[in-house]
Amino acid sequence: MDRKTESVSRPDGKKGVRAGRIYIRYAAAFGILTGLLLILTVWNINSGSIHISVRDILQILFQRQGEDAAYNIVWEIRLPRILAALILGGALSVSGFLLQTFFNNPIAGPFVLGISSGAKLIVSLVMIYMLEKAAVATSGHLIIAAFFGSMISMGFVLVIARKVRNMSMLVISGIMIGYICSAVTDFVITFADDSNIVNLHNWSMGSFSGISWDNVDLAAVVVLICMILTFLMSKPISAYQLGEAYAQNMGVNIRAFRVSLILLSSILSACVTAFAGPISFVGIAVPHLVKSLLKTAKPILVIPGCFLGGAVFCLLCDLIARTVFAPTELSISSVTAVFGAPVVIYIMIRRKRLMG
């Protein structure tokens, strides 16, 4: 090989090594998230007031055999709750990523912008109304109510976004909208019947308890459809991350694209609020952690990474909520706030340093 050929081949070799390292990093990141997901799933099934060994868990899950008490605990109580935390945690994280893309702000999320609080308000009104009529609010009713609540809050946020260009003011306005919705919700619950208050209390604080297989089935269908649509939007999202002008030059219909982002993020966050109540900080913290783990913002990688990361995060927080002060159970939002709030503070400090 002569010197000219050698000088040309070396950069290609370095580029190939660099690309190989990047692929190894991606594979390692997804391997870590998948491993944590499996470990936490088994740990959640294993933990509780009644201890069930790993051997018994495997026998119950794969052979459908075991003691009646342990079998019912796994299949009727723990497994639906675990799957709900997995599905809804992933949905909330992806919803946060979509909102951060839409507003181009790393601390935008369903909880911070008041979207979850708006969903909580309308769902609580529907639940109280149905309870007073001696009727049962179905899963479909709750999702529709939560979606309308999310869209109402999102509408206010978008109106403010047109008036205020400062992103810090937008986030503050979203927090204020959330406080208003929460205050109205508390007011409504205070003057509801005692039986209604008991039914609403755990849900309004955020909890995966009481999840049924019907809830899991409906949540899985809604989230799966939204995730497929979100994944198909990876290329437009990637172009949009480089600026509206660039995306438009690449053939992206900006108006339709922005509407799609709003609808998908609202449906995902509404699904979470309908079944588990408002859950804080997952939609902000997890996308940032996933991007840091992958060291990329490519949507085709970040979207599935966010889903896995949100599932892992919520499974861990739900495990802590159930077991640390057992038999007393903490609200899931209390635990997610403990882990998520420091991440948000770090993001804000880092953003401040980068800006000046």
HELIX and SHEET records of a PDB file:
HELIX    1   1 ARG A    3  ASN A   46  1                                  44    
HELIX    2   2 VAL A   54  GLN A   63  1                                  10    
HELIX    3   3 ASP A   68  ASN A   72  1                                   5    
HELIX    4   4 ILE A   73  ARG A   78  3                                   6    
HELIX    5   5 LEU A   79  PHE A  103  1                                  25    
HELIX    6   6 ILE A  115  GLU A  132  1                                  18    
HELIX    7   7 SER A  139  LYS A  163  1                                  25    
HELIX    8   8 MET A  167  THR A  190  1                                  24    
HELIX    9   9 ASP A  194  MET A  205  1                                  12    
HELIX   10  10 TRP A  213  LEU A  232  1                                  20    
HELIX   11  11 SER A  234  TYR A  240  1                                   7    
HELIX   12  12 GLU A  244  ASN A  249  1                                   6    
HELIX   13  13 ILE A  254  ALA A  276  1                                  23    
HELIX   14  14 VAL A  282  LEU A  294  1                                  13    
HELIX   15  15 PRO A  299  THR A  323  1                                  25    
HELIX   16  16 ILE A  332  MET A  355  1                                  24    
END                                                                             
